[in-house]
Amino acid sequence: MSSDRVLVVIGRTRHKMVVAELQEAVKRGAKFIELRLDFLAKAVDFKRLTPLKQCPWVATLRRPADGGRFSGNEQERMMIIRQAIASGAFEWVDLETDIAGAVPRYGKVKRIVSYHNTAETPANLDDIFADMLKQDADVYKIAVAAQSPADVAKVLHLQRTAPKPTVAFCMGDIGQPTRFLALKFGAPWIYAAFNKERGIAPGLPSFDEFRTTYPVQEITADTQIFGVLGDPVGHSLSPLLHNHMYRKLGVNALYLPFQVPRGQLSQALEVYGQIPVRGYSVTIPHKEAAAALAKQAEPTVPFTGSANTLVRRDDGAFAAANTDLGAILDSLKAHLAQKSKDGPFVQLSQLSVLILGAGGAARSAAYGMHREGAQITISARTYDRAQKLAEDVKCKAVDWHARHNVNFDVLINCTPVGMHPNVDESPCHFSVLKPGAIVFDTIYRPETTLLIREARARGCDTITGVDMFVRQAARQIELFTGHVPDTETMRTIMRKALSPLTKAFDEEAPAREDAVRADE
């Protein structure tokens, strides 16, 4: 796919900043740019902008009702649109469907006829689209807000069956996969914000994300789709890691974030069966529901009552796996094996383990430690959940306020305490961190949490969430593709991703340091 199938959107209030972003966008490889003229606070100076042209431009002057920022009246807007068309600066113009008939074609300027609804996906969307198709356009654009997987299904169907060149997608977090899937289903281009911080449209990915995380230039009709499914999922580094590894393994696949609200898992799986999504990494809050709906499961799934992986079978049903459990055990065993080089070998069965939390990762840790014969204590902020998990694995639960009274050889933090933006918090007092104890924090972003930093300062052995994250993701990639990925390569990608530097996708580095747990 050529890079002109990414339409890079620039919207700034000052001409000076538009000029700067135009120049920088081209440096970074943009070959097709939309200028959001409605963002400009002063009258559009076409003579100032035109000399900067190095690629085709789209002129857009959006009303607030359609998600734009133009503050003038409609007569003024129509005049500026006509000026843009006649200026010679633009190869394309975007016209809302209700005004397209009032703006005749002029010269060689091509026309996008668009419909925007920032509040909902209307029930009569098919009728709206049918009326648009009667209008004079080179490309049709549908952008609506998604409130549920059913809305996503409607828009995906419209994109797949469009009889003329169409870009159809859902705005917002729930609809974000449709922005990428449009290319798989025939859209001539998709949209990206040059500067994501400008708030151009809900859920609009940035141009840099296409360079660091989503290799959209490689999407074809045959591209397999995988993804992370949960709520929230926007923080996840799974798309970056999986997409890098698919490229290295030579697999024509794309891994996307699928935000699915609690209670909507079954509906979402049905909707995304239309794509179809071949496999999911499952995270909060759907792990137990995923385990329950799978028709086939690896032994760890009924053992834990939790699944973090779903793989679509040929009959459309799902097989479930829990790669968290193996990742936790393998991380601990690898650490103990390394430690045994300088001393006696220690088995997990010889250790006492304090698990903080009672969610999906905690369940995997508890069942894994139980299987190994370790002495387990569980403490969670909701005591009833800790007690229920303790009953399931036949171990002890203590109240959250009593967790500092527990003696342990291994501490496993499965809570979100220490995540961004609360990176100055810790799930326990540092006084309990004794030299020689193993402290395992399942948060991987930031990798060096306050808990890990303080544990190292006090002479503890530490295991970070990166190790667990890489191990569980490697197993998922194997289940999805049949290929066994190199975990050292994956660790390198993750460490670059967690560095403050942002490089191109080929250099395998992404974005800023936020925070997530490794139990995806």
C-alpha positions in Angstrom: 0.0 0.0 0.0 1.4 3.4 -0.9 1.6 6.0 1.8 -0.8 8.3 -0.1 -3.5 6.0 1.2 -3.0 7.7 4.6 -4.7 11.1 4.6 -2.8 13.1 7.2 -4.9 15.8 8.9 -3.5 19.1 9.9 -5.5 21.5 12.0 -4.0 24.5 13.8 -5.4 27.9 14.8 -2.4 29.9 13.5 -1.0 29.9 9.9 2.5 29.8 11.4 1.8 26.4 13.0 0.1 25.1 9.9 3.2 26.0 7.9 5.5 24.3 10.4 3.3 21.1 10.5 3.0 21.0 6.7 6.8 21.0 6.4 7.4 18.5 9.1 4.6 16.1 7.8 6.3 15.9 4.4 9.7 15.3 6.1 8.1 12.3 7.9 6.7 10.9 4.7 3.2 12.3 4.4 2.1 12.2 0.7 -1.6 13.2 1.1 -2.7 16.0 3.5 -6.0 17.4 4.6 -6.0 21.0 5.8 -8.7 21.7 8.3 -9.3 25.3 7.4 -12.0 25.5 10.1 -9.3 25.4 12.8 -7.8 28.7 11.7 -8.6 31.6 13.9 -8.1 34.2 11.2 -9.1 34.4 7.5 -7.4 31.7 5.4 -4.3 33.1 3.6 -4.2 30.8 0.5 -1.2 32.7 -0.9 0.8 32.0 2.2 0.0 28.3 2.2 0.2 27.4 -1.6 4.0 27.7 -2.0 4.4 24.9 0.6 2.7 22.3 -1.6 4.7 19.1 -2.0 1.8 16.7 -2.2 -2.0 16.6 -3.0 -4.2 18.5 -0.5 -7.8 18.2 0.6 -9.6 21.4 1.7 -12.1 20.9 4.6 -14.1 23.6 6.4 -16.2 21.8 8.9 -19.2 23.2 10.9 -19.4 22.5 14.7 -22.5 20.4 14.1 -20.3 18.0 12.1 -17.4 18.0 14.5 -15.7 21.1 13.1 -14.7 24.5 14.5 -15.8 27.1 12.0 -17.3 30.0 14.0 -18.8 32.0 11.1 -22.2 31.7 9.4 -23.0 29.4 6.6 -22.8 32.0 3.9 -19.3 32.9 4.9 -18.3 29.2 5.0 -19.6 28.6 1.5 -17.7 31.5 0.2 -14.4 30.2 1.7 -15.1 26.7 0.3 -15.5 28.2 -3.1 -12.3 30.3 -2.7 -10.4 27.1 -1.7 -11.7 25.3 -4.8 -10.7 28.2 -7.1 -7.4 28.8 -5.4 -5.5 26.1 -7.3 -4.0 24.9 -4.0 -6.3 21.8 -3.5 -6.7 18.7 -5.5 -9.7 17.7 -3.3 -12.5 19.3 -1.4 -14.7 17.8 1.3 -18.3 18.8 1.1 -21.0 17.7 3.6 -23.9 15.8 1.9 -26.4 18.6 2.6 -24.4 21.2 0.7 -22.8 19.2 -2.0 -25.6 19.9 -4.5 -25.0 23.7 -4.0 -21.3 23.5 -4.9 -20.7 22.6 -8.6 -17.6 21.0 -9.8 -14.8 23.3 -10.8 -11.7 22.4 -12.9 -9.9 19.2 -11.8 -10.8 19.5 -8.1 -12.1 16.1 -6.9 -15.0 15.8 -4.4 -15.5 14.0 -1.2 -19.1 14.0 -0.1 -19.3 13.3 3.6 -21.7 12.7 6.4 -20.6 13.2 10.1 -22.5 12.3 13.2 -20.6 12.9 16.4 -23.4 11.7 18.7 -24.5 8.3 17.3 -24.8 5.8 14.5 -28.2 6.7 13.2 -30.7 3.9 12.6 -31.3 5.1 9.1 -27.6 5.2 8.1 -28.2 2.9 5.1 -30.8 5.3 3.8 -28.5 8.3 4.3 -25.7 6.5 2.4 -28.1 5.5 -0.4 -29.0 9.2 -0.9 -25.4 10.2 -0.8 -24.6 7.8 -3.6 -26.9 9.8 -5.9 -24.7 12.9 -5.5 -21.7 13.8 -7.6 -18.6 12.6 -5.7 -15.3 10.9 -6.3 -15.2 9.4 -2.8 -17.9 9.1 -0.1 -17.1 9.5 3.5 -19.2 8.2 6.5 -18.0 9.1 10.0 -20.3 8.3 12.9 -20.0 7.7 16.7 -20.2 4.1 17.9 -21.9 3.4 21.2 -21.9 -0.4 20.9 -20.5 -3.3 18.8 -23.8 -3.3 16.9 -22.9 0.2 15.6 -19.6 -1.1 14.5 -21.2 -4.0 12.7 -23.5 -1.6 10.7 -20.5 0.6 9.6 -18.3 -2.4 8.7 -21.2 -3.8 6.5 -21.6 -0.5 4.8 -17.9 -0.3 4.0 -17.7 -3.9 2.7 -20.7 -3.5 0.4 -20.2 0.1 -0.8 -20.7 0.2 -4.6 -18.5 3.3 -5.0 -15.2 4.4 -3.4 -16.1 5.0 0.2 -14.3 5.6 3.5 -16.6 4.5 6.4 -15.6 4.3 10.0 -16.8 4.9 13.6 -15.4 7.6 15.8 -14.5 7.0 19.4 -12.7 4.3 21.3 -15.3 1.5 20.6 -15.1 2.2 16.9 -11.4 2.7 16.5 -10.8 -0.7 14.7 -13.0 0.4 11.9 -10.6 3.2 11.0 -8.0 0.6 10.1 -10.3 -2.1 8.8 -11.7 0.4 6.2 -8.5 -0.3 4.2 -9.0 -4.1 4.3 -12.5 -3.6 3.0 -11.7 -1.4 0.0 -11.4 2.2 1.3 -9.2 4.4 -0.9 -7.5 5.8 2.2 -7.8 6.2 6.0 -7.2 9.3 8.2 -4.4 10.1 10.6 -3.8 13.2 12.7 -0.4 14.8 12.2 -0.7 16.1 15.8 -2.9 13.9 17.9 -2.9 16.4 20.7 -5.0 18.8 18.7 -8.2 16.9 19.3 -9.2 16.8 15.7 -11.7 13.9 16.0 -12.4 11.2 18.7 -10.3 8.1 18.2 -8.3 9.5 15.3 -4.9 7.8 15.3 -1.8 9.8 14.8 0.5 9.6 11.8 3.3 8.5 14.1 1.3 5.5 15.2 1.3 4.3 11.6 5.1 4.6 11.7 5.6 3.0 15.1 2.7 0.6 15.8 0.3 -0.1 12.9 1.9 -1.0 9.5 -1.1 0.1 7.5 0.9 0.3 4.3 0.8 -3.5 4.2 -3.0 -4.0 4.7 -4.7 -6.0 1.9 -8.0 -7.8 1.6 -6.1 -10.9 2.7 -4.7 -9.4 5.9 -5.5 -11.5 9.0 -6.9 -9.6 11.9 -6.0 -10.2 15.6 -6.4 -7.9 18.6 -6.5 -7.1 22.2 -10.0 -7.1 23.7 -10.9 -5.3 26.9 -12.0 -2.0 28.5 -9.9 0.0 28.5 -7.3 -1.0 25.8 -5.9 2.3 24.5 -2.9 2.0 26.9 -1.9 -1.4 25.7 1.5 -2.1 24.1 0.2 -5.4 22.7 -0.5 -3.9 19.2 3.0 -2.6 18.9 4.6 -5.8 20.0 2.4 -8.1 18.0 2.6 -6.1 14.8 6.4 -5.9 15.0 6.6 -9.6 15.4 4.1 -10.4 12.6 6.3 -8.4 10.3 9.5 -10.2 11.4 7.7 -13.6 11.1 6.5 -12.7 7.6 2.8 -13.0 8.6 0.3 -10.9 6.7 -1.6 -9.8 9.8 -2.7 -6.7 11.7 -3.3 -6.5 15.5 -5.8 -3.9 16.7 -7.3 -2.6 20.0 -11.0 -3.7 20.5 -12.6 -1.8 23.3 -15.6 -3.8 24.5 -17.6 -2.6 27.6 -18.3 -5.1 30.4 -21.3 -7.3 29.5 -20.9 -6.9 25.7 -18.3 -9.7 25.1 -20.6 -12.1 23.4 -22.2 -9.5 21.1 -18.7 -8.1 20.2 -17.4 -11.6 19.3 -20.4 -12.1 17.0 -19.9 -8.6 15.4 -16.2 -9.1 14.8 -16.8 -12.6 13.4 -17.8 -10.7 10.2 -14.2 -9.6 9.7 -13.3 -12.2 11.0 -10.9 -11.6 13.9 -8.8 -14.7 14.1 -7.7 -14.4 17.7 -7.8 -12.1 20.7 -5.7 -11.3 23.7 -8.3 -10.8 26.4 -7.8 -8.4 29.3 -9.8 -6.7 32.0 -12.8 -7.2 32.5 -13.5 -10.1 30.2 -11.2 -13.0 31.2 -13.7 -15.0 33.1 -16.4 -14.4 30.5 -14.0 -15.5 27.8 -13.3 -18.7 29.7 -17.0 -19.4 30.0 -18.0 -19.0 26.4 -15.2 -20.9 24.7 -16.1 -24.3 23.2 -12.7 -25.7 23.7 -10.0 -24.9 26.2 -6.5 -25.7 27.3 -6.3 -27.3 30.8 -5.2 -24.1 32.4 -8.5 -22.4 31.6 -10.9 -24.5 33.6 -8.2 -24.8 36.2 -8.1 -21.0 36.7 -11.6 -20.1 35.4 -9.9 -17.4 33.4 -8.8 -17.0 29.8 -6.6 -14.3 28.3 -6.5 -15.8 24.8 -9.2 -16.7 22.3 -8.5 -18.4 19.0 -11.2 -18.7 16.3 -11.6 -22.3 15.1 -12.6 -23.2 11.5 -16.2 -23.6 12.6 -16.3 -20.1 14.1 -16.3 -21.2 17.7 -13.4 -20.2 20.0 -10.7 -22.2 21.7 -9.4 -20.6 24.9 -6.0 -20.5 26.6 -4.5 -18.9 29.7 -0.9 -17.8 28.8 -0.7 -15.7 32.0 -0.2 -18.7 34.2 2.7 -20.1 32.2 4.3 -16.7 31.9 4.2 -16.1 35.6 5.6 -19.6 36.4 8.3 -19.4 33.7 9.4 -15.9 34.8 9.8 -17.2 38.4 11.5 -20.5 37.4 13.9 -18.7 35.0 14.8 -16.3 37.9 15.4 -19.2 40.3 17.5 -21.1 37.8 19.7 -18.1 37.2 20.0 -17.5 41.0 21.0 -21.2 41.5 24.2 -20.6 39.6 25.5 -18.8 42.7 23.9 -21.0 45.3 21.6 -24.0 45.9 18.7 -24.6 43.6 15.3 -23.6 45.1 12.0 -25.1 44.1 8.8 -23.0 44.1 7.3 -25.6 46.4 9.9 -24.4 49.0 8.6 -20.8 49.0 5.9 -18.8 50.7 4.2 -16.4 48.3 2.1 -13.3 49.0 -0.2 -12.4 46.1 -1.6 -8.9 46.1 -4.9 -8.7 44.1 -7.7 -11.0 43.1 -8.3 -10.3 39.4 -7.2 -12.2 36.3 -3.5 -12.0 36.9 -3.9 -12.9 40.5 -6.0 -15.9 39.7 -3.3 -17.1 37.3 -0.6 -16.5 39.9 -2.5 -18.3 42.6 -3.4 -21.3 40.6 0.1 -21.6 39.2 1.7 -21.4 42.7 -0.9 -23.9 44.0 0.1 -26.3 41.2 3.7 -26.0 42.2 3.0 -26.6 45.8 4.0 -23.2 47.2 2.5 -21.8 50.4 0.2 -19.0 49.3 -1.4 -16.0 51.0 -3.8 -13.7 49.1 -4.7 -10.1 49.9 -6.9 -7.8 47.9 -8.6 -4.5 48.5 -11.9 -6.3 48.3 -11.6 -9.0 50.9 -14.5 -11.1 49.6 -12.8 -11.5 46.3 -9.5 -12.5 48.0 -11.4 -15.0 50.2 -13.2 -16.5 47.2 -9.9 -17.0 45.3 -8.3 -18.4 48.4 -11.1 -20.9 48.8 -10.7 -21.9 45.1 -7.0 -22.7 45.5 -7.2 -23.8 49.1 -4.9 -21.2 50.6 -5.2 -18.4 53.1 -6.6 -14.9 52.6 -5.9 -11.9 54.7 -7.5 -8.5 55.0 -5.8 -5.8 52.9 -4.8 -3.9 56.0 -3.1 -7.0 57.4 -1.0 -7.7 54.3 2.1 -6.2 56.0 2.0 -8.9 58.7 2.5 -11.7 56.2 6.0 -13.2 55.9 6.9 -14.1 52.3 9.8 -15.3 50.1 8.0 -14.0 47.0 5.7 -11.0 46.6 3.6 -10.8 43.4 1.8 -7.6 42.8 -1.2 -8.2 40.6 -3.0 -4.9 41.4 -2.8 -1.7 39.3 -1.2 0.2 42.2 1.8 2.0 40.7 0.4 2.5 37.3 0.3 5.9 35.5 -0.8 8.4 36.5 -0.2 7.1 40.1 3.4 6.1 39.6 4.4 7.4 43.0 2.2 4.8 44.7 3.1 1.3 45.9 0.9 -1.6 46.9 2.8 -2.2 50.1 5.0 -0.5 52.7 8.7 -0.7 51.8 9.4 -1.9 55.3 8.3 -5.4 54.4 10.8 -5.7 51.5 13.6 -7.8 53.1 17.0 -8.5 51.4 16.9 -11.7 49.3 13.1 -11.7 48.8 11.8 -11.9 45.3 9.5 -9.0 44.3 7.5 -9.6 41.1 5.5 -6.6 39.8 3.1 -7.5 36.9 2.9 -3.9 35.8 5.0 -3.4 32.7 4.5 0.3 32.0 6.4 1.8 33.5 8.7 -1.2 33.8 10.5 0.2 36.9 7.6 0.9 39.2 8.1 2.5 42.5 7.8 -1.0 44.1 10.5 -2.4 41.9 12.8 0.6 42.5 12.5 0.4 46.2 12.8 -3.4 46.2 16.1 -3.1 44.4 17.3 -0.5 46.8 16.6 -2.8 49.7 18.5 -5.8 48.3 15.5 -7.7 46.9 15.6 -9.7 43.7 13.2 -8.3 41.2 11.1 -9.5 38.2 9.4 -6.8 36.1 6.2 -7.0 34.2 8.1 -6.9 30.9 9.3 -10.5 31.4 5.8 -11.8 32.0 4.3 -9.7 29.2 6.8 -11.0 26.7 6.3 -14.6 27.7 2.5 -14.5 27.6 2.5 -12.6 24.3 5.0 -15.1 22.7 2.7 -17.9 23.5 -0.3 -16.0 22.1 1.6 -15.3 18.8 2.3 -19.0 18.6 -1.4 -19.9 19.1 -2.5 -17.2 16.6 0.0 -17.9 13.8 1.7 -21.2 14.4 5.1 -19.4 14.5 7.4 -19.5 17.6 8.7 -15.9 18.1 12.1 -15.1 19.5 11.5 -13.8 23.0 14.8 -11.9 23.1 13.7 -9.9 20.1 10.4 -9.2 21.8 12.2 -8.0 24.9 14.3 -5.6 22.8 11.2 -4.2 21.2 9.5 -3.7 24.5 12.5 -1.9 26.1 12.8 0.4 23.1 9.0 1.0 23.3 9.4 1.9 27.0 12.2 4.3 26.3 11.4 8.0 25.9 12.6 8.0 22.3 10.2 7.6 19.4 11.5 6.1 16.2 10.1 4.8 13.0 8.3 1.4 12.8 11.3 -0.2 11.1 13.4 0.8 14.0 11.0 -0.7 16.4 10.3 2.0 18.9 7.1 3.8 20.0 5.7 6.1 22.4 5.7 7.7 25.8 5.7 5.8 29.1 2.2 5.3 30.5 1.2 2.3 32.5 -0.4 -1.1 32.2 -0.2 -4.6 33.7 1.2 -7.5 31.9 -1.9 -9.7 32.2 -3.2 -9.2 28.6 
